[in-house]
Amino acid sequence: MGIDDKIENKAEEMKGEGKETIGRATDDEELVAEGQMDQAKGNIKQAGEKIKDIFKK
């Protein structure tokens, strides 16, 4: 997994966490859901990269 990929995936997760937090603070359920989706996408991408790393070894 390249360092750039790690940074991008973590940034997506953090962006999602921020959206979720703001959504909860403002009672915006749509923003909460969007934040959770961003976090899930980041997690899935990281898992895919980790699998690639395993097969490279």
C-alpha distance matrix in Angstrom:
0.0 3.8 6.5 8.3 6.6 7.0 10.4 11.4 10.9 12.7 15.2 16.0 16.6 18.8 20.6 21.4 22.7 24.9 26.3 27.1 28.8 30.8 31.7 33.0 35.0 36.6 37.0 35.0 33.8 32.1 30.0 29.1 28.0 26.0 24.2 23.5 22.2 19.8 18.6 18.2 16.3 13.7 13.6 13.4 10.5 8.5 10.1 9.2 5.4 6.5 9.0 7.3 5.9 9.6 11.1 9.7 11.6
3.8 0.0 3.8 5.3 5.3 6.4 8.8 10.0 10.8 12.5 14.3 15.6 16.9 18.5 20.1 21.5 22.9 24.5 26.0 27.3 28.9 30.5 31.7 33.3 34.9 36.4 37.2 35.2 34.3 32.5 30.1 29.6 28.8 26.4 24.6 24.4 23.1 20.2 19.4 19.7 17.4 14.6 15.4 15.5 12.2 10.7 13.1 12.1 8.5 10.2 12.7 10.6 9.4 13.1 14.3 12.3 14.3
6.5 3.8 0.0 3.8 5.4 5.0 6.2 8.6 9.9 10.5 12.1 14.3 15.4 16.3 18.1 20.0 21.0 22.3 24.3 25.7 26.8 28.5 30.0 31.5 32.8 34.5 35.6 33.7 33.2 31.6 28.8 28.4 28.0 25.6 23.4 23.6 22.7 19.6 18.6 19.5 17.6 14.3 15.3 16.4 13.2 11.3 14.3 14.2 10.7 12.0 15.2 13.7 12.2 15.7 17.4 15.6 17.0
8.3 5.3 3.8 0.0 3.8 5.4 5.2 6.2 8.6 9.9 10.5 12.3 14.3 15.3 16.3 18.4 19.9 20.9 22.5 24.3 25.7 26.9 28.4 30.3 31.5 32.8 34.0 31.8 31.4 29.5 26.8 26.8 26.4 23.6 21.7 22.3 21.1 17.8 17.5 18.6 16.2 13.2 15.1 15.9 12.4 11.6 14.9 14.4 11.4 13.6 16.5 14.8 14.2 17.9 19.2 17.5 19.5
6.6 5.3 5.4 3.8 0.0 3.8 5.4 5.1 6.0 8.4 9.7 10.6 12.3 14.1 15.2 16.6 18.4 19.9 21.1 22.6 24.4 25.8 26.8 28.7 30.3 31.6 32.4 30.1 29.3 27.4 25.0 24.7 23.9 21.3 19.6 19.8 18.3 15.3 14.9 15.5 12.9 10.1 11.8 12.2 8.7 8.1 11.4 10.8 8.1 10.7 13.4 12.1 12.1 15.6 16.9 15.9 18.1
7.0 6.4 5.0 5.4 3.8 0.0 3.8 5.5 5.3 6.1 8.5 10.0 10.7 12.2 14.1 15.5 16.5 18.3 20.0 21.1 22.5 24.4 25.6 27.1 28.6 30.3 31.1 29.3 28.5 27.0 24.4 23.7 23.2 21.0 18.7 18.7 17.9 14.9 13.6 14.6 12.9 9.4 10.4 11.9 9.0 7.0 10.5 11.1 8.5 9.9 13.3 12.8 12.1 15.2 17.3 16.5 18.1
10.4 8.8 6.2 5.2 5.4 3.8 0.0 3.8 5.5 5.2 6.0 8.6 9.9 10.4 12.0 14.1 15.1 16.2 18.2 19.8 20.8 22.3 24.0 25.6 26.8 28.3 29.6 27.7 27.4 25.9 23.0 22.6 22.6 20.1 17.7 18.4 17.8 14.4 13.5 15.4 13.7 10.2 12.1 14.0 11.3 10.0 13.7 14.4 12.0 13.7 17.0 16.5 15.8 19.0 21.1 20.0 21.7
11.4 10.0 8.6 6.2 5.1 5.5 3.8 0.0 3.8 5.5 5.0 6.2 8.7 9.9 10.4 12.4 14.3 15.3 16.5 18.3 20.0 21.1 22.3 24.3 25.7 26.9 27.9 25.7 25.3 23.4 20.6 20.7 20.3 17.5 15.6 16.5 15.4 11.8 11.8 13.5 11.1 8.2 11.1 12.4 9.5 9.5 13.3 13.4 11.8 14.2 17.0 16.4 16.6 19.8 21.4 20.8 22.9
10.9 10.8 9.9 8.6 6.0 5.3 5.5 3.8 0.0 3.8 5.4 5.1 6.4 8.7 9.9 10.7 12.5 14.4 15.5 16.6 18.6 20.2 21.0 22.7 24.6 25.9 26.5 24.4 23.5 21.8 19.4 18.8 18.1 15.8 13.8 13.9 12.8 9.7 8.9 10.1 8.2 4.8 7.3 8.9 6.6 6.3 10.0 10.8 9.8 11.8 14.6 14.8 15.2 17.9 19.8 19.7 21.7
12.7 12.5 10.5 9.9 8.4 6.1 5.2 5.5 3.8 0.0 3.8 5.4 5.0 6.2 8.5 9.8 10.5 12.3 14.2 15.2 16.5 18.4 19.7 21.1 22.6 24.3 25.2 23.6 22.9 21.8 18.9 18.1 18.1 16.1 13.3 13.6 13.6 10.4 8.8 11.0 10.2 6.5 8.2 11.0 9.6 8.3 11.7 13.4 12.3 13.4 16.6 17.2 17.0 19.5 21.9 21.8 23.2
15.2 14.3 12.1 10.5 9.7 8.5 6.0 5.0 5.4 3.8 0.0 3.8 5.4 5.1 6.0 8.5 9.7 10.5 12.2 14.1 15.2 16.4 18.1 19.9 21.0 22.4 23.7 21.8 21.7 20.3 17.2 17.0 17.3 14.8 12.2 13.5 13.4 9.7 9.3 12.2 11.0 8.0 10.8 13.3 11.7 11.3 14.9 16.1 15.0 16.7 19.8 20.0 20.0 22.8 24.9 24.6 26.3
16.0 15.6 14.3 12.3 10.6 10.0 8.6 6.2 5.1 5.4 3.8 0.0 3.8 5.5 5.1 6.2 8.7 9.9 10.6 12.3 14.3 15.4 16.3 18.3 20.0 21.1 21.8 19.6 19.1 17.4 14.6 14.4 14.2 11.5 9.4 10.5 9.9 6.1 6.5 9.1 7.7 5.5 8.8 10.9 9.8 10.5 13.7 14.7 14.5 16.5 19.0 19.5 20.2 22.8 24.6 24.8 26.8
16.6 16.9 15.4 14.3 12.3 10.7 9.9 8.7 6.4 5.0 5.4 3.8 0.0 3.8 5.5 5.1 6.3 8.7 9.9 10.5 12.3 14.3 15.2 16.5 18.4 20.0 20.5 18.8 18.0 16.9 14.2 13.1 13.1 11.3 8.4 8.7 9.1 6.1 4.2 7.4 7.6 5.1 7.1 10.2 10.1 10.0 12.7 14.7 14.8 15.9 18.6 19.8 20.2 22.3 24.6 25.1 26.6
18.8 18.5 16.3 15.3 14.1 12.2 10.4 9.9 8.7 6.2 5.1 5.5 3.8 0.0 3.8 5.3 4.9 6.2 8.6 9.7 10.5 12.3 14.0 15.3 16.5 18.3 19.5 18.1 18.0 17.3 14.0 13.2 14.2 12.4 9.0 10.3 11.6 8.5 7.2 10.8 11.3 8.8 10.7 13.9 13.7 13.2 16.1 18.2 17.8 18.8 21.8 22.8 22.9 25.1 27.5 27.7 29.1
20.6 20.1 18.1 16.3 15.2 14.1 12.0 10.4 9.9 8.5 6.0 5.1 5.5 3.8 0.0 3.8 5.5 5.1 6.3 8.6 9.9 10.7 12.1 14.3 15.4 16.5 17.8 15.9 16.1 14.8 11.4 11.5 12.5 10.0 7.2 9.7 10.4 7.2 7.6 11.2 11.1 9.6 12.3 14.9 14.5 15.0 17.9 19.4 19.4 21.0 23.6 24.4 24.9 27.3 29.4 29.6 31.3
21.4 21.5 20.0 18.4 16.6 15.5 14.1 12.4 10.7 9.8 8.5 6.2 5.1 5.3 3.8 0.0 3.8 5.4 5.1 6.1 8.5 9.9 10.3 12.2 14.2 15.3 15.8 13.8 13.3 12.2 9.2 8.5 9.1 7.1 3.8 5.9 7.1 4.7 4.9 8.4 9.2 8.7 10.8 13.3 13.8 14.5 16.9 18.6 19.2 20.6 22.9 24.1 25.0 27.0 29.0 29.7 31.5
22.7 22.9 21.0 19.9 18.4 16.5 15.1 14.3 12.5 10.5 9.7 8.7 6.3 4.9 5.5 3.8 0.0 3.8 5.5 5.1 6.1 8.6 9.7 10.6 12.3 14.3 14.9 13.9 13.6 13.6 10.4 8.8 10.5 9.7 5.9 7.1 9.7 8.1 6.7 10.2 11.9 10.8 12.0 15.1 16.0 15.9 18.1 20.4 20.8 21.6 24.2 25.7 26.1 27.9 30.4 31.1 32.4
24.9 24.5 22.3 20.9 19.9 18.3 16.2 15.3 14.4 12.3 10.5 9.9 8.7 6.2 5.1 5.4 3.8 0.0 3.8 5.4 5.1 6.1 8.4 9.9 10.6 12.3 13.8 12.8 13.5 13.4 9.7 9.2 11.7 10.3 7.1 9.7 11.9 10.0 9.8 13.4 14.5 13.4 15.3 18.2 18.6 18.7 21.2 23.3 23.5 24.6 27.3 28.5 28.8 30.9 33.3 33.7 35.1
26.3 26.0 24.3 22.5 21.1 20.0 18.2 16.5 15.5 14.2 12.2 10.6 9.9 8.6 6.3 5.1 5.5 3.8 0.0 3.8 5.5 5.2 5.9 8.5 9.9 10.5 11.6 9.7 10.4 9.7 6.0 6.3 8.6 7.1 4.7 8.1 10.0 8.7 9.6 12.8 13.8 13.7 15.8 18.1 18.8 19.6 21.9 23.6 24.3 25.7 28.0 29.2 30.0 32.0 34.1 34.8 36.5
27.1 27.3 25.7 24.3 22.6 21.1 19.8 18.3 16.6 15.2 14.1 12.3 10.5 9.7 8.6 6.1 5.1 5.4 3.8 0.0 3.8 5.5 5.0 6.1 8.6 9.9 10.1 8.9 8.7 9.1 6.2 4.1 7.0 7.3 4.5 6.4 9.4 9.3 9.2 11.9 13.9 14.1 15.3 17.8 19.1 19.7 21.5 23.6 24.6 25.6 27.7 29.4 30.2 31.8 34.1 35.1 36.6
28.8 28.9 26.8 25.7 24.4 22.5 20.8 20.0 18.6 16.5 15.2 14.3 12.3 10.5 9.9 8.5 6.1 5.1 5.5 3.8 0.0 3.8 5.4 5.2 6.2 8.7 9.8 9.8 10.6 11.9 8.8 7.2 10.6 10.9 8.1 9.9 13.1 12.6 12.0 15.0 17.1 16.7 17.7 20.6 21.8 21.9 23.8 26.2 26.9 27.6 30.1 31.8 32.2 33.8 36.3 37.1 38.4
30.8 30.5 28.5 26.9 25.8 24.4 22.3 21.1 20.2 18.4 16.4 15.4 14.3 12.3 10.7 9.9 8.6 6.1 5.2 5.5 3.8 0.0 3.8 5.4 5.0 6.1 8.3 8.0 10.0 10.8 7.6 7.6 11.2 11.0 9.1 11.8 14.4 13.8 14.1 17.2 18.7 18.5 20.2 22.8 23.7 24.2 26.3 28.4 29.0 30.1 32.5 33.9 34.5 36.4 38.7 39.4 40.9
31.7 31.7 30.0 28.4 26.8 25.6 24.0 22.3 21.0 19.7 18.1 16.3 15.2 14.0 12.1 10.3 9.7 8.4 5.9 5.0 5.4 3.8 0.0 3.8 5.5 5.2 5.7 4.5 6.2 7.4 4.9 4.7 8.4 9.0 8.1 10.3 12.8 13.2 13.9 16.3 18.0 18.6 20.1 22.3 23.6 24.5 26.2 28.2 29.3 30.4 32.5 34.1 35.0 36.7 38.8 39.8 41.4
33.0 33.3 31.5 30.3 28.7 27.1 25.6 24.3 22.7 21.1 19.9 18.3 16.5 15.3 14.3 12.2 10.6 9.9 8.5 6.1 5.2 5.4 3.8 0.0 3.8 5.5 5.0 6.3 7.1 9.7 8.1 6.2 9.9 11.5 10.2 11.3 14.5 15.2 15.1 17.4 19.7 20.1 20.9 23.4 25.1 25.6 27.0 29.4 30.6 31.3 33.4 35.3 36.0 37.4 39.8 40.9 42.3
35.0 34.9 32.8 31.5 30.3 28.6 26.8 25.7 24.6 22.6 21.0 20.0 18.4 16.5 15.4 14.2 12.3 10.6 9.9 8.6 6.2 5.0 5.5 3.8 0.0 3.8 5.7 7.8 10.0 12.3 10.3 9.5 13.3 14.3 12.8 14.6 17.6 17.8 17.7 20.4 22.5 22.6 23.6 26.3 27.7 28.0 29.8 32.1 33.0 33.7 36.1 37.8 38.3 39.9 42.4 43.3 44.6
36.6 36.4 34.5 32.8 31.6 30.3 28.3 26.9 25.9 24.3 22.4 21.1 20.0 18.3 16.5 15.3 14.3 12.3 10.5 9.9 8.7 6.1 5.2 5.5 3.8 0.0 3.8 5.4 8.7 10.6 9.1 9.6 13.0 13.9 13.3 15.5 18.0 18.3 19.0 21.5 23.3 23.8 25.2 27.5 28.8 29.6 31.4 33.4 34.4 35.5 37.6 39.2 40.0 41.7 44.0 44.9 46.4
37.0 37.2 35.6 34.0 32.4 31.1 29.6 27.9 26.5 25.2 23.7 21.8 20.5 19.5 17.8 15.8 14.9 13.8 11.6 10.1 9.8 8.3 5.7 5.0 5.7 3.8 0.0 3.8 6.0 8.9 8.7 8.4 11.3 13.1 13.1 14.5 17.0 18.2 18.8 20.7 22.8 23.7 24.8 26.8 28.5 29.5 30.9 32.9 34.3 35.3 37.2 39.0 40.0 41.4 43.6 44.8 46.4
35.0 35.2 33.7 31.8 30.1 29.3 27.7 25.7 24.4 23.6 21.8 19.6 18.8 18.1 15.9 13.8 13.9 12.8 9.7 8.9 9.8 8.0 4.5 6.3 7.8 5.4 3.8 0.0 3.8 5.5 5.4 6.4 8.9 10.1 10.8 12.6 14.5 15.6 16.9 18.7 20.3 21.6 23.0 24.7 26.2 27.6 29.1 30.7 32.2 33.5 35.2 36.8 38.1 39.7 41.6 42.8 44.6
33.8 34.3 33.2 31.4 29.3 28.5 27.4 25.3 23.5 22.9 21.7 19.1 18.0 18.0 16.1 13.3 13.6 13.5 10.4 8.7 10.6 10.0 6.2 7.1 10.0 8.7 6.0 3.8 0.0 3.8 5.4 4.9 6.2 8.5 9.8 10.5 12.3 14.2 15.3 16.5 18.4 20.1 21.1 22.5 24.4 25.9 27.0 28.7 30.5 31.7 33.1 34.9 36.4 37.7 39.5 41.0 42.8
32.1 32.5 31.6 29.5 27.4 27.0 25.9 23.4 21.8 21.8 20.3 17.4 16.9 17.3 14.8 12.2 13.6 13.4 9.7 9.1 11.9 10.8 7.4 9.7 12.3 10.6 8.9 5.5 3.8 0.0 3.8 5.4 5.2 6.1 8.6 9.9 10.6 12.4 14.3 15.3 16.5 18.5 20.1 21.0 22.6 24.5 25.8 27.0 28.8 30.4 31.7 33.2 34.9 36.5 38.0 39.4 41.4
30.0 30.1 28.8 26.8 25.0 24.4 23.0 20.6 19.4 18.9 17.2 14.6 14.2 14.0 11.4 9.2 10.4 9.7 6.0 6.2 8.8 7.6 4.9 8.1 10.3 9.1 8.7 5.4 5.4 3.8 0.0 3.8 5.4 4.9 6.1 8.6 9.7 10.5 12.3 14.2 15.2 16.6 18.4 19.9 21.1 22.7 24.4 25.8 27.2 28.8 30.5 31.8 33.2 35.0 36.7 37.8 39.8
29.1 29.6 28.4 26.8 24.7 23.7 22.6 20.7 18.8 18.1 17.0 14.4 13.1 13.2 11.5 8.5 8.8 9.2 6.3 4.1 7.2 7.6 4.7 6.2 9.5 9.6 8.4 6.4 4.9 5.4 3.8 0.0 3.8 5.5 5.1 6.3 8.7 10.0 10.7 12.4 14.4 15.6 16.7 18.5 20.2 21.4 22.7 24.6 26.1 27.2 29.0 30.7 31.9 33.4 35.4 36.7 38.4
28.0 28.8 28.0 26.4 23.9 23.2 22.6 20.3 18.1 18.1 17.3 14.2 13.1 14.2 12.5 9.1 10.5 11.7 8.6 7.0 10.6 11.2 8.4 9.9 13.3 13.0 11.3 8.9 6.2 5.2 5.4 3.8 0.0 3.8 5.4 5.1 6.2 8.7 9.9 10.5 12.3 14.3 15.3 16.4 18.4 20.1 21.0 22.5 24.5 25.8 27.1 28.8 30.4 31.7 33.4 35.0 36.8
26.0 26.4 25.6 23.6 21.3 21.0 20.1 17.5 15.8 16.1 14.8 11.5 11.3 12.4 10.0 7.1 9.7 10.3 7.1 7.3 10.9 11.0 9.0 11.5 14.3 13.9 13.1 10.1 8.5 6.1 4.9 5.5 3.8 0.0 3.8 5.5 5.1 6.2 8.7 9.9 10.6 12.5 14.3 15.3 16.6 18.6 20.0 21.2 22.8 24.5 26.0 27.3 28.9 30.6 32.2 33.4 35.5
24.2 24.6 23.4 21.7 19.6 18.7 17.7 15.6 13.8 13.3 12.2 9.4 8.4 9.0 7.2 3.8 5.9 7.1 4.7 4.5 8.1 9.1 8.1 10.2 12.8 13.3 13.1 10.8 9.8 8.6 6.1 5.1 5.4 3.8 0.0 3.8 5.4 5.1 6.3 8.7 9.9 10.8 12.5 14.4 15.6 16.8 18.6 20.2 21.4 22.8 24.7 26.1 27.3 29.1 31.0 32.0 33.9
23.5 24.4 23.6 22.3 19.8 18.7 18.4 16.5 13.9 13.6 13.5 10.5 8.7 10.3 9.7 5.9 7.1 9.7 8.1 6.4 9.9 11.8 10.3 11.3 14.6 15.5 14.5 12.6 10.5 9.9 8.6 6.3 5.1 5.5 3.8 0.0 3.8 5.5 5.1 6.2 8.7 10.0 10.6 12.3 14.3 15.5 16.5 18.5 20.2 21.2 22.7 24.6 25.9 27.2 29.2 30.6 32.3
22.2 23.1 22.7 21.1 18.3 17.9 17.8 15.4 12.8 13.6 13.4 9.9 9.1 11.6 10.4 7.1 9.7 11.9 10.0 9.4 13.1 14.4 12.8 14.5 17.6 18.0 17.0 14.5 12.3 10.6 9.7 8.7 6.2 5.1 5.4 3.8 0.0 3.8 5.4 5.0 6.2 8.6 9.8 10.5 12.3 14.3 15.3 16.5 18.5 20.0 21.2 22.7 24.5 25.9 27.5 28.9 31.0
19.8 20.2 19.6 17.8 15.3 14.9 14.4 11.8 9.7 10.4 9.7 6.1 6.1 8.5 7.2 4.7 8.1 10.0 8.7 9.3 12.6 13.8 13.2 15.2 17.8 18.3 18.2 15.6 14.2 12.4 10.5 10.0 8.7 6.2 5.1 5.5 3.8 0.0 3.8 5.5 5.1 6.3 8.7 10.0 10.7 12.5 14.4 15.5 16.8 18.5 20.3 21.4 22.8 24.7 26.4 27.4 29.4
18.6 19.4 18.6 17.5 14.9 13.6 13.5 11.8 8.9 8.8 9.3 6.5 4.2 7.2 7.6 4.9 6.7 9.8 9.6 9.2 12.0 14.1 13.9 15.1 17.7 19.0 18.8 16.9 15.3 14.3 12.3 10.7 9.9 8.7 6.3 5.1 5.4 3.8 0.0 3.8 5.5 5.2 6.2 8.7 10.0 10.7 12.4 14.4 15.6 16.6 18.6 20.2 21.3 22.9 25.0 26.0 27.7
18.2 19.7 19.5 18.6 15.5 14.6 15.4 13.5 10.1 11.0 12.2 9.1 7.4 10.8 11.2 8.4 10.2 13.4 12.8 11.9 15.0 17.2 16.3 17.4 20.4 21.5 20.7 18.7 16.5 15.3 14.2 12.4 10.5 9.9 8.7 6.2 5.0 5.5 3.8 0.0 3.8 5.4 5.1 6.1 8.6 9.9 10.5 12.3 14.3 15.3 16.6 18.5 20.0 21.2 23.1 24.6 26.4
16.3 17.4 17.6 16.2 12.9 12.9 13.7 11.1 8.2 10.2 11.0 7.7 7.6 11.3 11.1 9.2 11.9 14.5 13.8 13.9 17.1 18.7 18.0 19.7 22.5 23.3 22.8 20.3 18.4 16.5 15.2 14.4 12.3 10.6 9.9 8.7 6.2 5.1 5.5 3.8 0.0 3.8 5.4 5.1 6.2 8.6 9.9 10.6 12.4 14.3 15.5 16.7 18.5 20.2 21.6 22.9 25.1
13.7 14.6 14.3 13.2 10.1 9.4 10.2 8.2 4.8 6.5 8.0 5.5 5.1 8.8 9.6 8.7 10.8 13.4 13.7 14.1 16.7 18.5 18.6 20.1 22.6 23.8 23.7 21.6 20.1 18.5 16.6 15.6 14.3 12.5 10.8 10.0 8.6 6.3 5.2 5.4 3.8 0.0 3.8 5.5 5.2 6.2 8.7 10.0 10.7 12.4 14.4 15.5 16.6 18.7 20.5 21.3 23.2
13.6 15.4 15.3 15.1 11.8 10.4 12.1 11.1 7.3 8.2 10.8 8.8 7.1 10.7 12.3 10.8 12.0 15.3 15.8 15.3 17.7 20.2 20.1 20.9 23.6 25.2 24.8 23.0 21.1 20.1 18.4 16.7 15.3 14.3 12.5 10.6 9.8 8.7 6.2 5.1 5.4 3.8 0.0 3.8 5.5 5.1 6.2 8.7 10.0 10.6 12.5 14.4 15.4 16.7 18.9 20.2 21.7
13.4 15.5 16.4 15.9 12.2 11.9 14.0 12.4 8.9 11.0 13.3 10.9 10.2 13.9 14.9 13.3 15.1 18.2 18.1 17.8 20.6 22.8 22.3 23.4 26.3 27.5 26.8 24.7 22.5 21.0 19.9 18.5 16.4 15.3 14.4 12.3 10.5 10.0 8.7 6.1 5.1 5.5 3.8 0.0 3.8 5.4 5.1 6.2 8.7 9.9 10.7 12.5 14.4 15.5 17.0 18.7 20.6
10.5 12.2 13.2 12.4 8.7 9.0 11.3 9.5 6.6 9.6 11.7 9.8 10.1 13.7 14.5 13.8 16.0 18.6 18.8 19.1 21.8 23.7 23.6 25.1 27.7 28.8 28.5 26.2 24.4 22.6 21.1 20.2 18.4 16.6 15.6 14.3 12.3 10.7 10.0 8.6 6.2 5.2 5.5 3.8 0.0 3.8 5.4 5.1 6.3 8.7 10.0 10.7 12.5 14.5 15.8 16.8 19.1
8.5 10.7 11.3 11.6 8.1 7.0 10.0 9.5 6.3 8.3 11.3 10.5 10.0 13.2 15.0 14.5 15.9 18.7 19.6 19.7 21.9 24.2 24.5 25.6 28.0 29.6 29.5 27.6 25.9 24.5 22.7 21.4 20.1 18.6 16.8 15.5 14.3 12.5 10.7 9.9 8.6 6.2 5.1 5.4 3.8 0.0 3.8 5.4 5.1 6.2 8.7 9.9 10.5 12.5 14.6 15.4 17.1
10.1 13.1 14.3 14.9 11.4 10.5 13.7 13.3 10.0 11.7 14.9 13.7 12.7 16.1 17.9 16.9 18.1 21.2 21.9 21.5 23.8 26.3 26.2 27.0 29.8 31.4 30.9 29.1 27.0 25.8 24.4 22.7 21.0 20.0 18.6 16.5 15.3 14.4 12.4 10.5 9.9 8.7 6.2 5.1 5.4 3.8 0.0 3.8 5.5 5.1 6.3 8.7 9.9 10.7 12.8 14.5 15.9
9.2 12.1 14.2 14.4 10.8 11.1 14.4 13.4 10.8 13.4 16.1 14.7 14.7 18.2 19.4 18.6 20.4 23.3 23.6 23.6 26.2 28.4 28.2 29.4 32.1 33.4 32.9 30.7 28.7 27.0 25.8 24.6 22.5 21.2 20.2 18.5 16.5 15.5 14.4 12.3 10.6 10.0 8.7 6.2 5.1 5.4 3.8 0.0 3.8 5.4 5.2 6.4 8.8 10.0 11.0 12.6 14.9
5.4 8.5 10.7 11.4 8.1 8.5 12.0 11.8 9.8 12.3 15.0 14.5 14.8 17.8 19.4 19.2 20.8 23.5 24.3 24.6 26.9 29.0 29.3 30.6 33.0 34.4 34.3 32.2 30.5 28.8 27.2 26.1 24.5 22.8 21.4 20.2 18.5 16.8 15.6 14.3 12.4 10.7 10.0 8.7 6.3 5.1 5.5 3.8 0.0 3.8 5.4 5.0 6.3 8.8 10.1 10.6 12.9
6.5 10.2 12.0 13.6 10.7 9.9 13.7 14.2 11.8 13.4 16.7 16.5 15.9 18.8 21.0 20.6 21.6 24.6 25.7 25.6 27.6 30.1 30.4 31.3 33.7 35.5 35.3 33.5 31.7 30.4 28.8 27.2 25.8 24.5 22.8 21.2 20.0 18.5 16.6 15.3 14.3 12.4 10.6 9.9 8.7 6.2 5.1 5.4 3.8 0.0 3.8 5.4 5.0 6.4 8.9 9.9 11.1
9.0 12.7 15.2 16.5 13.4 13.3 17.0 17.0 14.6 16.6 19.8 19.0 18.6 21.8 23.6 22.9 24.2 27.3 28.0 27.7 30.1 32.5 32.5 33.4 36.1 37.6 37.2 35.2 33.1 31.7 30.5 29.0 27.1 26.0 24.7 22.7 21.2 20.3 18.6 16.6 15.5 14.4 12.5 10.7 10.0 8.7 6.3 5.2 5.4 3.8 0.0 3.8 5.3 5.1 6.5 8.8 10.4
7.3 10.6 13.7 14.8 12.1 12.8 16.5 16.4 14.8 17.2 20.0 19.5 19.8 22.8 24.4 24.1 25.7 28.5 29.2 29.4 31.8 33.9 34.1 35.3 37.8 39.2 39.0 36.8 34.9 33.2 31.8 30.7 28.8 27.3 26.1 24.6 22.7 21.4 20.2 18.5 16.7 15.5 14.4 12.5 10.7 9.9 8.7 6.4 5.0 5.4 3.8 0.0 3.8 5.4 5.3 6.3 9.0
5.9 9.4 12.2 14.2 12.1 12.1 15.8 16.6 15.2 17.0 20.0 20.2 20.2 22.9 24.9 25.0 26.1 28.8 30.0 30.2 32.2 34.5 35.0 36.0 38.3 40.0 40.0 38.1 36.4 34.9 33.2 31.9 30.4 28.9 27.3 25.9 24.5 22.8 21.3 20.0 18.5 16.6 15.4 14.4 12.5 10.5 9.9 8.8 6.3 5.0 5.3 3.8 0.0 3.8 5.5 5.1 6.6
9.6 13.1 15.7 17.9 15.6 15.2 19.0 19.8 17.9 19.5 22.8 22.8 22.3 25.1 27.3 27.0 27.9 30.9 32.0 31.8 33.8 36.4 36.7 37.4 39.9 41.7 41.4 39.7 37.7 36.5 35.0 33.4 31.7 30.6 29.1 27.2 25.9 24.7 22.9 21.2 20.2 18.7 16.7 15.5 14.5 12.5 10.7 10.0 8.8 6.4 5.1 5.4 3.8 0.0 3.8 5.5 5.5
11.1 14.3 17.4 19.2 16.9 17.3 21.1 21.4 19.8 21.9 24.9 24.6 24.6 27.5 29.4 29.0 30.4 33.3 34.1 34.1 36.3 38.7 38.8 39.8 42.4 44.0 43.6 41.6 39.5 38.0 36.7 35.4 33.4 32.2 31.0 29.2 27.5 26.4 25.0 23.1 21.6 20.5 18.9 17.0 15.8 14.6 12.8 11.0 10.1 8.9 6.5 5.3 5.5 3.8 0.0 3.8 5.4
9.7 12.3 15.6 17.5 15.9 16.5 20.0 20.8 19.7 21.8 24.6 24.8 25.1 27.7 29.6 29.7 31.1 33.7 34.8 35.1 37.1 39.4 39.8 40.9 43.3 44.9 44.8 42.8 41.0 39.4 37.8 36.7 35.0 33.4 32.0 30.6 28.9 27.4 26.0 24.6 22.9 21.3 20.2 18.7 16.8 15.4 14.5 12.6 10.6 9.9 8.8 6.3 5.1 5.5 3.8 0.0 3.8
11.6 14.3 17.0 19.5 18.1 18.1 21.7 22.9 21.7 23.2 26.3 26.8 26.6 29.1 31.3 31.5 32.4 35.1 36.5 36.6 38.4 40.9 41.4 42.3 44.6 46.4 46.4 44.6 42.8 41.4 39.8 38.4 36.8 35.5 33.9 32.3 31.0 29.4 27.7 26.4 25.1 23.2 21.7 20.6 19.1 17.1 15.9 14.9 12.9 11.1 10.4 9.0 6.6 5.5 5.4 3.8 0.0
